[in-house]
Amino acid sequence: GENVEQHPSTLSVQEGDSAVIKCTYSDSASNYFPWYKQELGKRPQLIIDIRSNVGEKKDQRIAVTLNKTAKHFSLHITETQPEDSAVYFCAARTSGGSYIPTFGRGTSLIVHP
Amino acid sequence: DAGITQSPRHKVTETGTPVTLRCHQTENHRYMYWYRQDPGHGLRLIHYSYGVKDTDKGEVSDGYSVSRSKTEDFLLTLESATSSQTSVYFCATQETGGEKLFFGSGTQLSVL
């Protein structure tokens, strides 16, 4: 099955700095890579996703990049704000079989004012 | 958020007792999932359902069973709760052909 590794487990930045979270996956058949944000005490919610036919996707201050050859993808947050503080989960889903994504272990992002 | 309700929101129980968590959705989504969330482990899939009475095991299914008799309800049962099952449990749904998961608000379960 798919295996997703996520790093770092904790990331501390100053407000206004950029933050980068990296994930690697094992199954070359994976073709969909979502990112979920979970604020403290809340449910995870999808913030951005990318498919294997695209190398990069942006949405305001967040972007995701995908390197299929190296089997890794990253979340980039620019101009971080305190409200970006949360746990971020990456996931990967294969093109065949079930629609179930495999999640990474999460990154706790702390943005200091 | 996608009309997903989990109950109860919090539960404290004793080792060896049965516990049932309920997930109710009003979106008519075909797929439903139960995850547990533990520090350092992220979201781990317990069981999932791809339709009424169609369920299958996830990566951490030991000690858990599920049932789905109606599209809108997905029940997770701990037959005999153990302390290792203390966790936050999330239900999620997904529509047919869709990719996004919609999560419920979670159930905090403590097994003493």
HADDOCK unambig.tbl for C-alpha pairs under 7 A between the chains (distance, minus, plus):
assign (segid A and resid 42 and name CA) (segid B and resid 105 and name CA) 6.45 0.50 0.50
assign (segid A and resid 43 and name CA) (segid B and resid 103 and name CA) 6.09 0.50 0.50
assign (segid A and resid 43 and name CA) (segid B and resid 104 and name CA) 6.42 0.50 0.50
assign (segid A and resid 43 and name CA) (segid B and resid 105 and name CA) 5.19 0.50 0.50
assign (segid A and resid 43 and name CA) (segid B and resid 106 and name CA) 6.79 0.50 0.50
assign (segid A and resid 44 and name CA) (segid B and resid 103 and name CA) 6.39 0.50 0.50
assign (segid A and resid 46 and name CA) (segid B and resid 100 and name CA) 7.00 0.50 0.50
assign (segid A and resid 103 and name CA) (segid B and resid 43 and name CA) 6.25 0.50 0.50
assign (segid A and resid 104 and name CA) (segid B and resid 42 and name CA) 6.40 0.50 0.50
assign (segid A and resid 105 and name CA) (segid B and resid 40 and name CA) 6.18 0.50 0.50
assign (segid A and resid 105 and name CA) (segid B and resid 41 and name CA) 5.08 0.50 0.50
assign (segid A and resid 105 and name CA) (segid B and resid 42 and name CA) 3.92 0.50 0.50
assign (segid A and resid 105 and name CA) (segid B and resid 43 and name CA) 6.88 0.50 0.50
assign (segid A and resid 106 and name CA) (segid B and resid 42 and name CA) 5.49 0.50 0.50
